[in-house]
Amino acid sequence: MNKANILLVDDQPGKLLSYQSILDDLGENLVLARSGREALQQLLRLDFALILLDVVMPEMDGFETATLIRQHPRLEDTPIIFLTAFSTSDLDRLKGYTLGAVDYVFAPVVPEVLRAKVMVFVELHRKRQELAAINDLMRAEIAERTQAEERFRVLLEAAPDAMVIIDRNGVITMVNSRTVEVFGYERRELIGQPVEMLVPEAARGRHVEHRARYFADPRARPMGSGMDLQGIRKDGTKFPVEIGLSPLQTPEGMLVYGAIRDISERQFIETRLRQSERLAAIGEMVTGLAHESRNALQLMQASLEMLARRLGQGPEQELVQEIQHAQDRLHHLFGEVGGYAAPIRLACEDRELAGLWREAWRQLSTRAQSREACLLERIGSTDLHCRVDPFSMERVFRNVLENSLAACPDPVEIEIQCSDARLGNRAAVRVLIRDNGPGLTAEQRQKIFVPFYTTKARGIGLGMPIAKRIVEAHGGRIAVDAGPCAGATIEITLPRSGKGV
């Protein structure tokens, strides 16, 4: 144990030796000073547990010395016991206490009393040192823990996935910014809430069971392993996820942090790849069929032309024309099916969508000049610039507008509304094309994008499926809006930064 420093201050050497003799048995470090000035020098050099200070000294008395001691910030709490051989008035005693004196010792000094008082203050000094050491240790631990938590938060924020930390009761204790983006909640709406709020209601009971099993044994299978997992956003939309779990030991107990990945886009791409593979196979088959059929069709055409010349004018000529129309439709069918099955190759550039649908409407209105039809635009301040293949997207708009013209009696009114949207984590534009026709039946809404499904008297039912392929090739989505408004509404959502194929 380190020795405590005790400062003995008196201008008389005999008294200093006497005090030293009395206190030697304590085994502490006794430092002697013969004046107030020398005492101040020692105090600046060492830290002292106690000062024994004579009141009556030449040049600078004890009160003056105590005043200077208390003016130093490091010394303002050092205990002072005044020593005096004279009777001290109450005023002088009060003066000593106001200067920070903890006690007076009067001559003749009783050795046992002096030792007892000194021992008390030495012990208090050691307790203060121990507390200070403990406080320093605690501050260092708190600082280290704060730094570790800050490093952890930085890593959490840098994670590409949604990161959610929960305690044993399933209460969310921490999330990162990606979680806010994926689920649509503010951070304050998540902290302190059960993690099951991020799970569809039908799966919450099963989720609680898996969570309890994982906390009991982190080596257990990850939550929901081998099952189709879904998250649910604040707006109620569900989406597929992958979850990775890891235990996190803290002084408060075990926590679990989960990395949640939205795999909607990945599944969407995988589905498109599977469709592309199937369409490629269909395309090869149709190409082969068209090639094998071309010679037969050409022979049929030549024979029909010869037959038409031989028959001349007459009722039989109408039958020949019907056969030629059927053959033309067969040629058109081969072309449409081949176009639908062929891979879509986009030449994307920055274009404004309004220009594309206006050109599509101009072409249609020119062909249907006898119709009473108008196109209304409600764009507002929406930025309509996207990176698209202008030819392909113009074809999409033309197909949708043509369907509306075919379905609606005059006067036809088609309205286009635009707004900002999101596709996963990408900024997007939503375009609603609504007509004033009879609308779509439940069957039509369900089958409108199914190849070869059509309600038209003429047509093979590939227009909307081709439109769907084009929009999805841009990384967008097309759907039938089942809102409360009358008429048919087609919703097209395109990312502002298109994704060409």
C-alpha positions in Angstrom: 0.0 0.0 0.0 1.4 3.4 -1.0 2.3 5.8 1.9 0.2 8.9 2.3 1.9 12.2 2.3 1.4 14.4 5.4 2.7 18.0 5.5 3.8 19.3 8.9 4.2 23.1 8.9 5.8 25.0 11.9 8.5 27.7 12.2 9.9 26.0 15.3 12.2 22.9 14.6 11.5 21.5 18.0 7.8 21.3 17.4 8.3 19.8 14.0 10.5 17.0 15.5 7.9 16.5 18.2 5.0 16.1 15.7 7.3 13.8 13.6 8.0 11.6 16.6 4.3 11.3 17.4 3.3 10.3 13.9 6.2 8.1 12.9 4.4 5.0 14.1 1.7 5.5 11.5 4.2 4.6 8.7 3.2 7.4 6.4 5.4 9.8 4.5 6.0 12.9 6.7 7.1 16.1 4.9 8.4 19.0 7.1 8.1 22.7 6.2 9.4 25.6 8.4 7.4 28.4 6.8 4.2 29.1 4.9 6.3 29.8 1.8 8.1 26.5 2.1 4.7 24.7 2.7 3.4 26.2 -0.6 6.4 24.9 -2.5 5.9 21.3 -1.1 2.2 21.4 -1.9 3.0 22.3 -5.5 5.4 19.3 -5.7 3.4 16.6 -4.0 -0.2 15.5 -3.3 -1.0 15.5 0.4 -3.6 13.6 2.4 -3.5 16.2 5.3 -1.8 19.4 6.3 -0.9 20.1 9.9 -0.5 23.9 9.9 0.8 26.1 12.7 -1.3 29.3 13.1 1.3 31.6 14.5 4.3 32.0 12.2 6.4 35.0 11.2 6.2 36.6 7.7 3.1 34.5 6.7 0.8 33.1 9.5 -1.3 30.0 9.2 -4.5 31.8 8.1 -2.6 33.6 5.3 -1.0 30.3 4.2 -4.4 28.6 4.2 -5.9 31.4 2.1 -3.2 30.9 -0.5 -3.7 27.1 -0.4 -7.4 27.3 -1.0 -6.9 29.6 -4.1 -5.2 26.7 -6.0 -7.8 24.4 -7.7 -5.9 21.2 -6.9 -5.6 22.1 -3.2 -9.0 23.4 -2.4 -10.2 20.1 -0.9 -7.0 19.1 1.0 -7.9 18.8 4.7 -6.1 21.3 7.1 -5.7 20.9 10.9 -4.6 24.1 12.6 -1.9 23.7 15.3 -1.5 26.4 18.0 0.1 26.8 21.4 -2.1 29.8 22.3 -5.7 30.2 23.4 -7.7 30.8 20.2 -10.7 33.1 20.4 -14.0 32.0 18.8 -13.5 34.6 16.0 -10.2 33.1 15.1 -11.6 29.6 15.2 -14.4 30.7 13.0 -11.9 32.3 10.6 -10.0 29.0 10.4 -13.1 27.0 9.6 -14.1 29.5 6.8 -10.7 28.9 5.3 -11.4 25.2 5.1 -10.0 24.0 8.4 -11.3 20.6 9.5 -10.1 20.8 13.1 -7.9 22.6 15.7 -5.3 20.9 17.9 -4.2 22.9 20.9 -0.9 22.6 22.9 0.0 20.7 24.8 -0.6 18.1 22.1 -1.9 14.7 23.3 -0.1 12.2 21.1 -2.9 9.7 21.0 -5.5 12.4 20.0 -3.2 13.7 17.2 -2.5 10.2 15.9 -6.2 9.3 15.9 -7.2 12.5 14.0 -4.4 12.0 11.5 -5.4 8.4 11.0 -9.0 9.3 10.2 -8.0 11.7 7.5 -5.4 9.4 6.0 -8.0 6.7 5.8 -10.5 9.1 4.2 -7.7 10.1 1.7 -7.2 6.4 0.8 -10.9 5.9 0.3 -11.1 8.9 -1.9 -8.2 7.6 -3.9 -9.9 4.2 -4.3 -13.1 5.8 -5.3 -11.3 8.0 -7.8 -9.5 4.9 -9.2 -12.9 3.1 -9.5 -14.5 6.1 -11.2 -11.6 6.4 -13.6 -12.0 2.7 -14.4 -15.7 3.1 -14.8 -15.2 6.1 -17.1 -12.7 4.2 -19.2 -15.1 1.2 -19.4 -18.0 3.5 -20.3 -15.8 5.3 -22.9 -14.7 2.0 -24.4 -18.2 0.6 -24.5 -19.5 3.9 -26.0 -16.8 3.7 -28.7 -17.7 0.0 -29.3 -21.4 0.9 -29.6 -20.6 3.7 -32.0 -18.4 1.4 -34.1 -21.3 -1.1 -34.1 -23.8 1.6 -35.1 -21.5 2.6 -38.0 -21.2 -1.0 -39.2 -24.9 -1.4 -38.8 -25.7 1.7 -40.9 -23.2 0.5 -43.6 -24.9 -2.9 -44.0 -26.7 -3.3 -47.3 -29.5 -5.2 -45.7 -32.1 -4.2 -43.2 -30.6 -4.9 -39.7 -32.9 -5.5 -36.8 -31.7 -6.2 -33.2 -34.1 -7.8 -30.8 -34.0 -8.9 -27.1 -35.2 -12.2 -25.7 -38.8 -10.9 -25.6 -38.7 -10.1 -29.3 -38.6 -6.3 -28.7 -36.8 -4.3 -31.3 -33.8 -2.4 -29.6 -32.0 -1.1 -32.7 -32.5 -0.8 -36.5 -30.5 0.8 -39.3 -31.6 3.2 -42.0 -32.1 0.4 -44.5 -34.8 -1.1 -42.3 -36.6 2.2 -42.4 -36.4 2.2 -46.3 -37.5 -1.4 -46.7 -40.4 -1.5 -44.2 -41.6 2.1 -44.5 -41.6 2.8 -40.7 -39.8 5.7 -39.0 -37.1 4.5 -36.6 -39.1 5.8 -33.5 -42.0 3.6 -34.7 -39.9 0.5 -34.5 -37.8 0.9 -31.4 -39.5 -0.8 -28.4 -42.1 -2.6 -30.5 -42.4 -6.4 -31.1 -40.5 -7.7 -34.1 -43.6 -9.6 -35.2 -45.0 -6.3 -36.5 -42.7 -6.9 -39.5 -44.2 -10.3 -40.2 -47.5 -11.0 -41.9 -50.2 -11.8 -39.3 -50.7 -15.4 -40.5 -47.0 -16.2 -39.8 -46.6 -14.4 -36.4 -47.3 -17.4 -34.2 -44.8 -19.6 -36.0 -42.3 -16.7 -35.9 -42.6 -16.5 -32.1 -41.9 -20.2 -31.8 -38.8 -20.0 -34.0 -37.6 -17.0 -32.1 -37.9 -18.7 -28.7 -36.1 -21.8 -30.1 -33.2 -19.7 -31.4 -32.7 -17.8 -28.1 -32.7 -21.2 -26.3 -30.0 -22.5 -28.6 -28.4 -20.3 -31.2 -27.2 -23.4 -32.9 -30.7 -24.2 -33.9 -31.9 -23.8 -37.5 -32.3 -20.2 -38.5 -35.8 -18.8 -38.1 -38.0 -20.1 -40.8 -35.3 -22.0 -42.6 -36.6 -24.0 -45.5 -39.9 -22.0 -45.7 -41.1 -19.1 -47.9 -40.5 -16.1 -45.7 -42.3 -12.8 -46.1 -42.1 -9.3 -44.5 -44.9 -6.8 -44.4 -44.4 -3.1 -44.9 -46.2 -0.3 -43.0 -48.6 0.1 -45.9 -49.6 -3.6 -45.7 -47.8 -4.9 -48.8 -46.1 -8.2 -48.4 -42.7 -9.1 -49.9 -40.4 -12.1 -49.9 -37.3 -11.9 -47.7 -34.2 -13.9 -46.7 -33.2 -13.7 -43.0 -29.8 -14.4 -41.5 -29.5 -14.5 -37.7 -26.5 -14.1 -35.3 -26.4 -14.0 -31.5 -24.9 -10.9 -29.8 -23.7 -11.1 -26.2 -24.0 -7.9 -24.1 -23.7 -7.1 -20.4 -27.5 -7.0 -20.3 -27.9 -10.4 -21.8 -28.1 -12.1 -25.2 -29.5 -10.1 -28.1 -30.1 -11.3 -31.7 -29.5 -9.3 -34.8 -31.1 -10.3 -38.0 -30.1 -9.3 -41.5 -33.3 -9.0 -43.6 -32.9 -8.9 -47.4 -35.7 -7.9 -49.7 -35.5 -10.5 -52.5 -38.5 -9.1 -54.5 -36.3 -7.9 -57.3 -34.2 -11.0 -57.4 -37.3 -13.2 -57.7 -38.7 -10.9 -60.3 -35.5 -11.3 -62.3 -35.4 -15.1 -61.8 -39.0 -15.3 -63.0 -38.1 -13.2 -66.1 -35.2 -15.4 -66.8 -37.3 -18.6 -66.6 -39.9 -16.9 -68.9 -37.2 -15.9 -71.3 -36.0 -19.5 -71.5 -39.5 -20.7 -72.2 -40.1 -18.0 -74.7 -36.8 -18.8 -76.4 -37.9 -22.4 -76.8 -41.2 -21.3 -78.2 -39.4 -18.9 -80.5 -37.3 -21.6 -81.9 -40.3 -23.8 -82.5 -42.3 -21.0 -84.2 -39.3 -20.0 -86.3 -39.0 -23.6 -87.5 -42.7 -23.9 -88.1 -42.8 -20.7 -90.1 -39.8 -21.8 -92.1 -41.3 -25.2 -92.9 -44.7 -23.6 -93.7 -43.3 -20.8 -95.9 -43.1 -23.0 -99.0 -46.5 -24.4 -98.5 -48.0 -20.9 -98.0 -46.2 -19.6 -101.1 -47.6 -22.5 -103.2 -51.1 -21.9 -101.8 -50.8 -18.2 -102.7 -49.7 -18.9 -106.3 -52.4 -21.5 -106.7 -55.0 -19.0 -105.4 -53.9 -16.3 -107.8 -54.1 -18.7 -110.7 -57.5 -19.9 -109.6 -58.7 -16.3 -109.3 -57.7 -15.5 -112.9 -59.4 -18.6 -114.3 -62.6 -18.0 -112.4 -63.0 -14.4 -113.3 -65.9 -12.5 -111.9 -68.4 -14.6 -110.1 -69.6 -15.9 -106.7 -66.7 -18.3 -106.6 -64.3 -15.3 -106.5 -65.6 -14.4 -103.0 -64.5 -17.8 -101.8 -61.0 -17.3 -103.2 -60.8 -13.9 -101.4 -61.9 -15.5 -98.1 -59.1 -18.1 -98.5 -56.6 -15.3 -99.2 -57.7 -13.4 -96.1 -57.3 -16.5 -94.0 -53.8 -17.0 -95.4 -52.9 -13.4 -94.7 -54.1 -13.8 -91.1 -51.9 -17.0 -90.8 -48.9 -15.0 -92.0 -49.8 -12.3 -89.4 -50.1 -14.9 -86.7 -46.7 -16.3 -87.4 -45.2 -12.8 -87.3 -46.9 -11.9 -84.0 -46.0 -15.2 -82.3 -42.5 -14.9 -83.5 -42.3 -11.4 -82.2 -43.7 -12.4 -78.8 -41.3 -15.3 -78.4 -38.2 -13.5 -79.6 -35.8 -11.9 -77.0 -36.5 -8.3 -76.4 -33.5 -6.1 -77.1 -33.7 -2.5 -75.9 -31.9 0.6 -77.1 -32.5 2.8 -74.1 -32.1 6.6 -74.0 -33.4 9.4 -71.8 -36.9 10.3 -73.0 -40.0 12.0 -71.6 -42.9 9.6 -71.5 -45.5 12.2 -72.5 -43.9 12.5 -76.0 -44.2 8.8 -76.5 -47.8 8.4 -75.6 -48.7 11.6 -77.6 -47.1 10.1 -80.7 -48.9 6.8 -80.1 -52.2 8.7 -79.8 -51.5 10.7 -83.0 -51.0 7.5 -85.0 -54.3 6.0 -83.6 -56.3 9.2 -84.1 -55.2 9.4 -87.7 -56.4 5.9 -88.4 -59.7 6.5 -86.5 -60.6 10.0 -87.8 -64.3 9.1 -87.7 -64.3 8.5 -84.0 -65.2 11.1 -81.4 -62.3 10.7 -78.9 -60.1 12.9 -76.7 -57.0 12.3 -74.6 -56.7 14.2 -71.2 -53.5 14.5 -69.4 -53.1 15.2 -65.6 -49.3 15.3 -65.2 -48.9 18.1 -62.6 -45.3 18.6 -61.5 -44.3 15.0 -62.0 -40.9 14.5 -63.8 -41.6 12.2 -66.7 -38.0 11.6 -67.8 -37.0 7.9 -67.9 -34.4 5.9 -69.6 -36.4 3.8 -72.1 -36.4 2.3 -75.5 -38.7 4.9 -77.3 -39.9 2.5 -80.0 -40.8 -0.2 -77.5 -42.5 2.1 -75.0 -44.4 3.8 -77.8 -45.7 0.4 -78.8 -46.9 -0.2 -75.2 -48.8 3.0 -75.1 -50.3 2.5 -78.5 -51.5 -1.0 -77.5 -53.2 0.3 -74.3 -54.8 3.3 -76.1 -55.9 1.1 -79.0 -57.7 -1.3 -76.5 -59.5 1.7 -75.0 -60.6 2.9 -78.4 -61.9 -0.5 -79.3 -63.8 -1.0 -76.0 -65.4 2.4 -75.6 -68.4 3.8 -77.5 -68.2 7.4 -78.6 -67.6 9.9 -77.2 -64.4 8.3 -75.9 -62.5 9.9 -73.1 -59.1 8.6 -72.1 -57.3 10.2 -69.1 -53.6 9.8 -68.2 -52.6 10.5 -64.7 -48.9 10.6 -63.5 -47.3 10.5 -60.1 -44.0 9.7 -58.4 -43.6 6.1 -57.2 -41.1 3.6 -55.9 -40.0 0.3 -57.3 -38.2 -1.4 -54.4 -35.5 1.1 -53.5 -35.6 2.9 -56.9 -37.4 6.1 -57.8 -40.0 5.5 -60.4 -42.9 7.1 -62.4 -46.5 5.7 -62.2 -48.7 6.3 -65.3 -52.4 5.5 -65.0 -54.3 5.2 -68.3 -58.1 5.2 -67.6 -61.0 5.2 -70.1 -64.7 5.7 -69.8 -65.7 2.4 -71.2 -67.5 -0.5 -69.6 -64.5 -1.6 -67.7 -63.0 -5.1 -67.3 -64.7 -8.2 -65.9 -63.0 -10.2 -63.2 -62.0 -12.8 -65.8 -60.6 -10.1 -68.1 -58.5 -8.5 -65.3 -57.1 -11.9 -64.5 -56.3 -13.0 -68.1 -55.5 -9.7 -69.8 -51.7 -10.6 -69.8 -52.2 -14.2 -70.8 -51.0 -15.0 -74.3 -53.7 -15.5 -76.9 -56.5 -14.4 -74.6 -58.7 -11.8 -76.4 -62.2 -10.4 -76.3 -61.9 -8.7 -79.7 -63.6 -9.9 -82.8 -60.3 -9.6 -84.6 -56.9 -10.1 -82.9 -54.8 -12.9 -81.5 -54.4 -11.7 -77.9 -50.7 -11.0 -77.9 -50.8 -7.2 -77.6 -50.9 -6.9 -73.8 -48.6 -9.9 -73.1 -46.0 -8.2 -75.4 -46.6 -4.9 -73.6 -46.0 -6.7 -70.3 -42.7 -8.2 -71.6 -41.5 -4.7 -72.8 -42.3 -3.0 -69.5 -40.7 -5.7 -67.4 -37.6 -5.6 -69.7 -37.3 -2.0 -68.6 -37.4 -3.1 -64.9 -40.9 -1.8 -64.5 -44.4 -3.3 -63.9 -47.7 -3.2 -65.6 -51.0 -4.1 -64.0 -54.7 -3.7 -64.1 -55.8 -1.2 -61.5 -58.9 -2.5 -59.7 -59.9 0.9 -58.2 -63.4 2.2 -57.6 -63.5 4.3 -60.8 -65.6 3.1 -63.8 -63.9 2.0 -67.0 -60.6 0.1 -67.4 -57.4 1.4 -65.8 -53.9 0.2 -66.8 -51.1 1.1 -64.4 -47.6 1.3 -65.7 -44.7 1.9 -63.3 -41.2 2.6 -64.8 -37.9 3.3 -62.9 -36.4 6.6 -63.6 -33.2 4.9 -64.4 -34.2 2.1 -66.8 -32.6 -1.3 -66.9 -32.1 -2.5 -70.4 -31.8 -6.1 -71.4 
